[in-house]
Amino acid sequence: MKHSRAFLAAAAISGMLVLVSACGSGGSGSTTSANTKPLTLMFGSSGPAETKAVNSAAAAFTKQSGIHVKVIAASNLSQQLSQGFAAGHPPDVFYLDPGSFQNYAKDNALDPYAASLPNAKDFYPALRQAFTYKGQFICAPKDASTLALYINTTDWSQAGLTSADIPTNWSQLQAVAKKLTTSGRVGLVLDQSHSEMDEFLYQNGGTVVAPNGSVNVDTPQNVAALTFLKGMLTSGTLKFPSAMSSSWSGQAFGENKAAMDIVGNWMVGALQADYPSIKYQVATIPTGPSGTAATLSFTNCWGIPKSSANLTGAVDFVKFLTSPTQQMKFAKGFGVIPSLQTLQGQWDSTFPNLAVHTKELSYAHPDVALPNDSQALSAWDSALAQLATGNPATILQTAQTNLAPLASTTG
Amino acid sequence: MATEQLELPAERRVPGTPGTRRRGHRARRREAVAGWLFTAPAIVALIVFLVVPIIMAAWVSISDWSGIGGPFSSGVHSVGAANYAALLTRPGLAQQQLGLSIRDNLYYVLFVVPLQTVLALLLAIVVSRKALRGRGFFRTAFYFPSVTSSVAVSMIFLFLFADSGVINGALGYLGVHGPNWFSDPNGLLQMIAHGLGIGAPSALTHHGLLGVPWSQWLAGPSVAMCTLIVLAIWTTSGTFMLLFLPALYNISEQIEEAAIVDGAGPWTRFRRITLPLIRPALFLVLTLGLIGTWQVFDQVFLITQGNPVNTTLTPAYLAYQTSFGNAQWGQGAAIAFILFGIIVVFTVVQRLILRERGSLTKALGQSARFRHARGDGGWPQ
């Protein structure tokens, strides 16, 4: 009896140790040839339409190449990616935002495949710039978004405005915002974030991150731009969504607490889903006082880790995903703008009301992204949220102090 | 086993009873081996899931690990105390964020711990009253928030405190314009001072600690933080009520009756009898409350993410944000260890305070003696 008891205990322990070591090794060692080795794709979905489109794209690739693709819709993409990289088994292909891109590129964890793509030169320059690290174009932008001016046409005509009044510069923007402001509604809403306010800095001839990669946010042009926005805030013609108890500017626009909103094309889906009764028009973003046209662009890329077990298969998969045919399928599937310049005509004729967004891509600046930037950027956003009572020069000085050390590490 | 028997010194064998002692020794040894074998799975689990992660975290906090590959891989180097220095001594964003997170959490602790303890004790006293009908129902009702998932509770609070939510609806009914709960960064004390017409003197705005000026340290919990405080009090009071209940049931009726005969009123009885006798439970509740409130994470993660203007940032959430958001794993782990230090300091200080007062130790001894004399305390039916 005693023997068997001791034996059982020993067996239990050794069993546990085996389990533990098995967890550690993570099951590698398959010896299939590189061309059929299965791939893993991880993405963060905006909804069922995107999930369906990505799944059918993966199925189409499997049919064409024979490589099986396991598609994982991440609930928290950046966290799940971190876990994959820390464990040494990141997915073979994944969505990657420009901020995380900077972190992984800095650590040399990404495969720089993008320059070798057949359509590498066809991606919009602003999108290429977002995924270029130390002069090297690393991963392929999967789609594009830009900020444009969304106008509630019902409010517009009620205020006695016509299509001739659509603002093309700051003073006109200010004037129509004043006309559109009523007791229960503000003329213009902007998200209290650098991602929806930096375009004003660029329009005024300023910059956030200079083309050479250095941070140059504390300039007189930028102070003037923020002072302009502060003026609109204090006069009550511009409000942040939180002041109208909205979680984001689109909600304020959708609930008609604001007549105009400078926002990206993700707005279209939100209006369709949540506020279908709102009648609106998309206008080109106004230019600065000296006529400088500028907007911000947003994008994600298809990241491939250096450590992928099937690098050639992964690159082939991304080639397939970024091909013109597949990009138009994504565009029709869930409304994203293709990242290729040659598709612009096709997109514009399919979605004429959104052609403004693609037209703006020629003068767009990528939203700021630096390695390890999330805290510095959220501190900047916190300061911008207090712009109505804050000092524009101080806000920009602090942003410069916080962001500059991050950029110098880019070299 | 056989060799061990042979090694036993001959002179230690007791004549006349050969083997008894040996057998006892052998049995004890066997028991010890079996004991180790049976506890081994638990010990292995503790080492794998507790000791190793803590060692790894300690290493990460003094390393330049970038999150790629394991923290013990060859490319990871020690950076000494650099991560701690960036947080504690070097002026900059990291230090300021840590300062803000400590400020926010400090106010959270200062409000939640006393209020939840008092409320829990109050509930326990009410529920333990024999005169109360449907005690079981109330016990369950008060305990209910504690067994509800914190995610569900957070969602309910999001709806309650939304701008057009129930709270503001009720306030509007009373003619009060409710604040924008989750996006109001104004501090409670700051607003009171402002209402009284007191402005912050420049000495307070130009000097500070950990990159946060004194005026901000003294601003008090923001309106957004107040909602988290209310949430915490509401959810945890039930749990702590449950800890107070057996302590209250342990107080014998004879003592209460004797006090009544001596002419003690309800308040005197509470202060002189109930409070000293439930002191061990009180100590437990305060300690658990202190540790739990310093570690608050899920409500912040679900409801505010540290916003507005960093007034609901907590060290636990900051550690997560620094690691997963900012990819600064070393600094994130360092924040976790600093938080550990803060909790240890607070717990030790609390112990010392409770110890210093002689009446307390006496009461602790008294109640222990009392329990001893009475046998065991039971849960009355």
Interface residues (C-beta under 8 A of the other chain):
Chain A: K2 R5 A6 A9 A10 A12 I13 M16 L17 V20 S78 Q79 S82 F85 A86 A87 G88 S100 N103 Y104 K106 D107 A109 S242 A243 S245 P371 N372 D373 S374 Q375 A376 S378 A379 S382 A385 Q386 T401 N402 P405
Chain B: R30 V33 A34 L37 F38 A40 P41 V44 A45 V48 S66 G67 I68 G69 G70 P71 G92 L93 A94 Q96 Q97 A162 D163 S164 N180 S183 P185 G306 N307 P308 V309 N310 Q321 T322 S323 F324 G325 N326 A327 Q328
